[in-house]
Amino acid sequence: MTEENLRVASLLRMMEARPKDARPRFGLALEYEKQGRWAEMVDVLREYLQLTDDEGNAYGRLAQALRHLARGEEAREVYQQGIEAAQRHGHPTMAGEFEDLLEAME
């Protein structure tokens, strides 16, 4: 088993052991991002966002994954959600980055 697959397997075990803990899902999403496994990343980040009040980072990563999958309309919606989350948590720079990315998509 490759090192990447070992990390994925470990994170999946953590998710099973702690189904209400969002952190292993975020870790798994990052691993999928490294591997370019965009569809799996999207699924895991959506689960993560159901479990926690993210401050914006996960929304940006989710939107990027959606863009890799040529799902631009969904990516725009997620960037907007990320802007709202970043503003809610006092991260104006992140909100501005997402706004810039939205403008560039138009």
N, C-alpha and C positions, 0 to 999 in steps of 0.2 A: 504494500500500500504506500502511495506517495505521501510526502509530508503534508501536501495540501489536503489530500483525502483524510489523513489522520486528524487534521484540525477540524475539518467539516464533521467527521464522525464524533469527535469530542464535543463540539458545540451542539450537535443534535442530541447527544446523551444529556447534556446540561439542560436543554430545552425540555426533554422528557421528564427529568428529575424535578424541574422547577417551572411548570407550565405558565405560571403567572408572572414570572420574572422576565422582563423585557430585554435585559442586558445580553443574554446569550443570542437572542435573535439579531440584535445589532451587530454583534461580533460575527455571526454567520453571514449577515449581509455584506460586511466588509470583506470577508473571505471570498464570497461569491463575486464581489466587485473585482478583487485581484485576479480572479480566474476568468473574468468576462462572462460569467453566467448570469446574464441580465434578467431573464425571465424568473429565475429562482430568486434573484435578489429582490425583484419587485414583490414577489409573494411574501418573502420574509419581512421586508420593510413594512408592508401593509399590516402584517400581524403585529409587528413591533409598535406601529402607530396606534393600533387598537388597544394596546396595553399601557401606554404611557403618554404623557404630555410632553412631546419633544419640543426643544427650543428652536428648531429650524434645520439643523444639520441633516437629519434623516430625510426631511422633505427635499432638500437639495440633491441628495444622493438618489432618492427615488425618482425625481424628475430626470436626472441624468440617465438613469437606467432605462426609463421610458423612452427617452430620446434615442438611445442606442437601439431600441426596438421599433423605432419609427412610429411611436405613439405620441405625436406632438400635442394633440389636444389634451390628452390626459396629463402630459408633462406640464402644460400651461396651468391646468387646474391645481396641480401639486405645487408648482412654484408659488401660486397665489396663496395656497394654504401655508406654505413655508414663510411667506412674507408676513402673514397674520401671526403665525407662531413666533417668529423672530421679534416682531414688534411687541407682542404680548409679554415676552421675556426680556425686553430691553436690549435687543441686539440690532440696532439700526444699520450697522455696516452690513450684516448678513442680509437684512431685508433689502438694502440697496443693491447688493450683488444679485439677488434674485430678480429684482425689478429690471436691472440691466440685462439679465439673461432673457427675461420675457420680451423686452423690447427687441433684442437681437433676433428673436424667433419670428418676429412679425415682418 
